[in-house]
Amino acid sequence: MSSYTDRTDDIVKAVQLLRKHGMAVGFPMQTADGEIIFSVGNDFTLTADQILELLERGELNSEGVRRSVEAQVSATGHPRYPT
């Protein structure tokens, strides 16, 4: 888990980029274990770390979000945080 305080600017940039691509991004929420999560689009919930990974890989778009969630489901059998 990254230090969210140190990466606040990157998280804001990533959320703005998702919105620029036409994706609805909800307000940040914090889980009981301290992870920051966002609802993305109508069907997805991503952690701040997942969003930052997509930003770093240049895949912060609807296709990248879908692939990230599919990879999580494939690895675990369920999305990390179901919507």
C-alpha positions, -999 to +999 in steps of 0.1 A: +000+000+000+014+034-010+016+064+013-015+082+001-004+115+016+028+114-005+009+106-037-021+129-033-012+149-064-008+117-085-042+104-073-059+137-081-042+137-116-053+101-122-089+108-111-090+139-134-077+118-163-103+092-158-130+118-158-115+134-189-119+100-206-156+102-197-156+078-168-176+087-137-154+086-106-169+088-071-156+105-041-128+086-022-139+062+005-117+045+031-121+009+040-118-005+075-082-015+069-073+020+057-073+015+019-086+043-002-111+032-029-131+049-056-162+038-076-153+040-113-179+039-139-211+020-131-195-013-124-161-010-108-144-002-076-106+004-076-081+011-049-060+042-051-030+019-057-047+002-087-055+036-102-019+047-096-006+015-113-028+022-143-015+058-145+021+046-143+015+021-171-003+046-193-034+025-192-057+049-173-088+046-196-119+025-197-101-005-213-073-004-187-098-003-158-118-032-173-086-053-177-074-044-142-107-056-127-108-087-149-072-096-138-083-092-101-113-115-107-092-140-125-067-141-097-091-143-068-125-153-082-141-120-072-135-083-075-115-069-046-143-045-036-176-054-052-198-025-062 
